Amino acid sequence: MILRRYLLRVAAVGIALSALAGCRSRVIKVNLINSGTEPVATIIVDYPTATFGKDRLAPGETFSYAIKPLETGPLKLQFTDAQGANHTYTGPTLHKDDEGSIEIKFDQNGVLARPNLTGR
């Protein structure tokens, strides 16, 4: 009887630990890269249910940020080039529980986004 209770407790603890080991946060790592020869500024990245930004990216500089979309919707970007012109870009559609990365390269003329995403 005591051995049976012990084995049940050990099994319950094992199941709980297995469940916890499978739990992890699904995020998308966004890499903003200035691939141009002049700085870009006032970068705003809007994604489903949230926004983040970066004041300035020097030529060749990279800024990384992890996001977690909570709904489905497009990734949207805005930035200002070195001459003060505003640019907007609508990128890939993101979904809740997507994970992976998105590489976003800026220059004075526009944006190139390369998503590497997997859904759940």
N, C-alpha and C positions, 0 to 999 in steps of 0.2 A: 504494500500500500504506500509506504513512504517512498520507495523507489519510483512508483508510478507517478506520484505528485512531483517528484524531482524531475523526472523526464518530461512531464507536461510543462513545467516551468522553463526548463532548458529549451524546449521546442518553441514556446511562446516568445522567449527572449530572442531566439534565432530568427523567427519570423519577423519580429519587430525590427531587428537590426537589418535584415534583408530589405525590408520596406524602406527604411531610412536611407540605406545605401543607394537606392534607386531614385531618391528625390534629389533634384537639382534644379537650379533656376535656369531656364532657357533664355539666353540673351543673344543679341546681335552686336558684334563688335564693329563699330563704324570708324573707319580710318579716313580722315580728311587730309588730303595731300595737295600741297601747292606745287604743281608740276611746271609752273611758269617761271619767268625771270623777274617778275615784279610781285609785290605783296598783294594779297587779297584781304578784305576786311569785312567786318560786320556779317559774319557767317551765321546763318540761322538754319537749323535743321529741325523740321517739324515732322513728327511721325504720329501714328494713332495714339491719342490721349496724352501726348507730352511734346516738349520742345527742349532743345539744348543749343548752345551757340559758342562761338569763339570770336574774340575781338579781332584777331589778326593772325594771318599765317604768312610768314616770310617765304621767299622762294626756297623750294626744297624741303620745307618744314612739314612734319606730319603731326597730327593731333588725333588721338584715339579716345573713343567714348563708347561705353556699353549701354545699349538700350534694351527695353523689354516692351514690345508692343502689347497692349491689352485688348486691342480690337483690330479689325481689318481696315486698311486704308493705305494711301500712297505716302511715300517718303517725299517731302518737299524741301527744297533748298533755296536760299536767297543769299547773295553775297554782293559786295561792292568791289569793283576792280580798282586799279591804281589811279585811273582817271576820274573816279567818282561815279561811274555808271553802275546802275543796279542790274543784277541778273537774277532770273528765277529759273528753276528746273523742277520738274516733277519726275521722280524716280520710280523704282519698283514698288509694287504693292506688297505691303507687309501684312502678316497674319498673326493672330495670337498664337503663342508657342513656337513661332519660327525661331531658328537659331542659326548661327554661322557668322558670316562677316559681309560687309559691304565696303569696297574700296571706292572712294570718291576723289577723283583727281580734278583740280581746278587749274585753269589758267585765265588769262585776261579775256578770252573769247567764250568760255563756257565750262561745262561740266561733263565728265564721263564717269558713270557709276557702273561698277562691276559687282553685282551681288553673287554671293556664294551661300545660299540659304537652303535649309532643309526644314520642312514642317514636321509637326508631330503626328 
